[in-house]
């Protein structure tokens, strides 16, 4: 089959919600965000720093996040600390915190979580 036909079929399948296959025969997959970049996450944290401190555990508007991943429980919710829980908290918010899923991309959130792990 020519590459033009493969491209046309893949486009049509994608347009109609079917799984498209790449020319090498592997199923096309949704890209996951790359591993988090802590230095970029530190830059993004400026939005978070309006309510959260990176240098203390003391609460301001929101809890201080120093040592977040060294603890066992999230400071405001008492949920277990994990990448998935912190990611969910950033995306969905809760307990007075707004969600940021519409502001940050999956990569941005991955970068923020990478930075939080360094605190």
C-alpha positions as CSV (number, residue, x, y, z in Angstrom):
1,X,0.0,0.0,0.0
2,X,1.4,3.4,-0.9
3,X,2.2,5.9,1.8
4,X,-0.4,8.3,0.4
5,X,-3.1,5.7,0.9
6,X,-1.9,4.9,4.4
7,X,-2.0,8.7,5.3
8,X,-5.5,9.0,3.7
9,X,-6.8,6.0,5.6
10,X,-5.2,7.1,8.9
11,X,-6.8,10.6,8.5
12,X,-10.2,9.1,7.8
13,X,-10.0,6.7,10.7
14,X,-8.9,9.5,13.1
15,X,-11.7,11.8,11.8
16,X,-14.3,9.1,12.6
17,X,-12.9,8.2,16.0
18,X,-11.2,4.9,15.0
19,X,-7.7,3.9,16.1
20,X,-5.3,4.8,13.3
21,X,-2.3,2.7,12.6
22,X,1.1,4.1,11.8
23,X,2.9,2.8,8.6
24,X,5.0,0.5,10.8
25,X,1.9,-1.3,12.0
26,X,1.9,0.0,15.6
27,X,-1.2,1.7,17.0
28,X,-1.1,5.5,17.2
29,X,-1.0,6.6,20.9
30,X,-1.8,9.7,22.8
31,X,1.5,11.3,23.9
32,X,2.1,11.4,27.7
33,X,3.9,14.5,29.0
34,X,7.6,14.1,29.1
35,X,9.2,13.7,32.5
36,X,8.8,16.9,34.5
37,X,11.4,19.7,34.3
38,X,11.9,21.1,37.8
39,X,13.5,24.3,36.7
40,X,10.6,25.1,34.4
41,X,8.2,24.1,37.2
42,X,10.0,26.6,39.5
43,X,9.2,29.3,37.0
44,X,5.5,28.2,36.8
45,X,5.3,28.2,40.6
46,X,5.1,32.0,40.6
47,X,1.3,31.6,40.1
48,X,1.2,29.1,43.0
49,X,3.3,31.4,45.3
50,X,0.4,33.8,45.5
51,X,-1.1,31.3,48.0
52,X,1.6,28.7,48.8
53,X,5.2,29.1,50.1
54,X,8.0,26.9,48.8
55,X,10.3,27.8,51.7
56,X,8.1,26.9,54.7
57,X,5.4,24.6,55.8
58,X,3.5,27.5,57.4
59,X,0.1,28.2,56.0
60,X,-0.7,31.5,54.3
61,X,-3.8,31.5,52.1
62,X,-2.9,27.9,51.3
63,X,-0.5,25.5,53.0
64,X,3.2,25.9,52.7
65,X,4.7,23.2,50.5
66,X,8.2,22.8,51.7
67,X,9.0,19.1,52.1
68,X,5.6,18.2,50.5
69,X,6.9,14.9,49.1
70,X,8.8,14.1,52.2
71,X,5.6,13.9,54.2
72,X,3.0,11.2,54.2
73,X,-0.2,13.3,53.9
74,X,-1.2,16.4,51.9
75,X,-1.3,19.3,54.3
76,X,-4.9,20.5,53.6
77,X,-6.7,17.3,52.6
78,X,-4.8,14.5,54.5
79,X,-4.7,12.4,51.4
80,X,-1.6,10.4,50.9
81,X,1.2,12.3,49.1
82,X,1.9,10.9,45.6
83,X,2.5,12.2,42.1
84,X,-1.1,11.2,41.2
85,X,-2.7,12.9,44.2
86,X,-0.6,16.2,43.8
87,X,-1.4,16.2,40.0
88,X,-5.1,15.8,40.7
89,X,-5.0,18.6,43.3
90,X,-3.4,20.9,40.8
91,X,-5.8,20.0,38.1
92,X,-9.1,19.8,40.0
93,X,-8.4,22.0,43.1
94,X,-10.5,21.5,46.2
95,X,-10.6,22.6,49.8
96,X,-10.6,26.3,48.7
97,X,-8.0,25.9,46.0
98,X,-9.2,26.5,42.4
99,X,-8.4,23.9,39.8
100,X,-5.8,24.8,37.1
101,X,-6.5,22.2,34.4
102,X,-7.7,24.9,32.1
103,X,-4.6,27.1,32.8
104,X,-1.8,24.6,32.7
105,X,-1.1,21.9,30.1
106,X,-0.3,18.3,31.2
107,X,3.4,19.1,30.6
108,X,3.2,22.3,32.8
109,X,1.6,20.2,35.6
110,X,4.3,17.6,35.3
111,X,6.9,20.3,35.5
112,X,5.2,21.8,38.6
113,X,5.1,18.4,40.3
114,X,8.8,17.8,39.5
115,X,9.6,21.2,41.2
116,X,7.5,20.3,44.2
117,X,9.5,17.1,44.6
118,X,12.6,19.2,45.1
119,X,11.3,21.3,48.0
